[in-house]
Amino acid sequence: MKKCDVMTQVEQKLKEIYGQEYKEEYATAFRSFIERWEAKQWRKNEPLSEKNVYLITYGDSIFEKGKPTLETLHRFLKEQVGDIITDIHLLPMFPYTSDDGFAVTDYRKIHPKLGDWEQIEAMAADYRLMFDFVANHISKSSEWFQRYLADDPKYEHYFIPKDPSFDTSNVIRPRTTPLFHEYQGIHRVKTAWTTFSEDQVDLNFRHFPVLLEMTDILLEYAHKHGASIRLDAIGFIWKESGTSCMHLPQTHAIIQLWRLLLDYFQPNTNIITETNVPHDENIRYFGNGTNEAHMVYQFSLPPLVLYTFTVHHSRKLTEWAKTIDKVSDSATYFNFLASHDGIGMRPTEGILTEEEKQLLVDKVLQNGGKVSYKTDTDGSQSVYELNINYFDALINKGVDVTEQQQVQKMLAAHAILLSVIGVPAIYYHSLLGSRNDYKGLEQSGIPRRINREKLEYNQIVRELQTNSRRRAIFHGLKRMIAIRRTQSAFSPYAPQQVIELGDHVFAVKRTNEQTGDSIYFVVNVTPTEVAVDLGASGEDLWTGEKINKSLRLLPYQFVWVKEKLS
């Protein structure tokens, strides 16, 4: 793309963002901005393929005393995980004050406990990296906010004070805390918009210098080996009186502006939007399929897979999966089952009934988890997320009584993750076969800490050898990933066809239109043996068994049948 074409499109996006408030100086500022970044040397990123599998982890998830944790994590990945994982999603790695990294004090520095940019560069030599861009808010202890409190003119409009004329009655909240908080400034008490907490202060993207500076940070991340960039809580970044202040047109235009610049400077750098909302709202971040997010988090998948293995019935998952198909040749889904957050329940709206949601709530509480709530626009509260380790969430007490059953159920759930259209991402506690961390939960009082345990290097290496649960899950998932990565039918952009083989199984057919390769995936979602008429012949990639149309599946067994071409 030529520079003149880029500038024309940038100017168009700026006009979409600022409307009547647009000024010609905005385009002039971006022209100088682009020239400055053009002077840098950019590398080439390869496009995503079936080989790409992400690991979601904190930079200090695995630690050794006295060493930068990024160095230890890198060592663990190389020695224990190897090349079955291609992409490492490093959750916020910057200095912070709360929320386990999501209250950033400085976007451009690495937390000293983790190391420095030198450790990032070393890891990037072996793995593609995904950085977290906490674009909506910043810590109240940041220099930016402290200078706002000190009445520094430069930062006067970086934040959003309470305005009686601004109608907030329709604002959607993910928390039950106040929307505004008061802070003691140098000369007076000042207020600021706080979507998430008193320590996380929303930035004012309506103020053009904020957009310019945040765009500069985004490009810095891409230049410093961020092959993928996750836009955290991105749906909240634009505020408009009288609206929900979520998913506004200006928000989409900002992401499209960022996509435009990344495609220009470093093609195949992936923008991934994180919007824990109902499915129809979530997929709007694809834009037209080529101009906005390269991937959106598939937030409906975790609760629906959990529901399916809880009721031992696949109808809900099957019907939903019928609505999921190829987006474009450059956009797809970021699939996951577990993450640093809980299992979001908003994405089940319109899919699960209130009774079905309550069934999951009751099960999670019975299995030692917690439930977090949000405040609705009418002032009432509703379930926001389930806080529990995914292994523990899957167990049906009185049914999944042996470790072997529980492990097989965990592998079966991840077989779905690895088979449906999109790119799979596995949380580190899932890969390592962890369970609920009650100590972390009790010490912090923070529900999400139940699934954020930090692991000492030597201990986890030892447990991967001696703990039968950890060993079985770790090596099982590694083998599953290794097989998946060899099959072109699992390309992130290869369409899927949902196959209805009865409510005791979930089944899809993936076909790579370019190579012609097809794979049938079938998983038994029940604790009893089932018979299935697949109607196709081939070889099960997992067992090597020859399949001739019909098969019997043991409890929670899955197959990947590569179709035999005539």
Protein Blocks (a to p, Z undefined) as FASTA:
>chain_A
ZZklmmmmmmmmmmmmnmmmpcfklmmmmmmmmmmmmmpccdddddddfklccddddfkl
pccehiafklmmmmmmmmmnommbmbdcdddfbdcfbhnhpacfbfkbccfklopfklmm
mmmmmpccdddddfkbccfkbmklmmmmnopaklmmmpccddfklccklpccfbfbdfbd
cdddfkbccddddfkbmklccddfklmklmmmmmmmmmmmmmnopabccdehklmmpcce
hiaoiaiaklmmmmmmmmmmmmmmmghiacdddddddfklmmmmnonopamcfbdcdfkl
mmmmmmmmmnopaklmmmmmmmgccfblmbccdddfbdfbdcdfklmgokacfklmmmmm
mmmmmnopacdddddfkopacdfbdcddfklmmpcghklmcfklmmmmmmmmmmmmmmmg
cdddddfklmnopacdfklmmmnopaklmmmcccdfklmmmmmmmmmklmmmmmmmmmmm
mmmmmpmklgfklccddddebjkbccdddddfknopacdddddfbfbdcdddehpacddf
knopacehiacddehiacddddddZZ
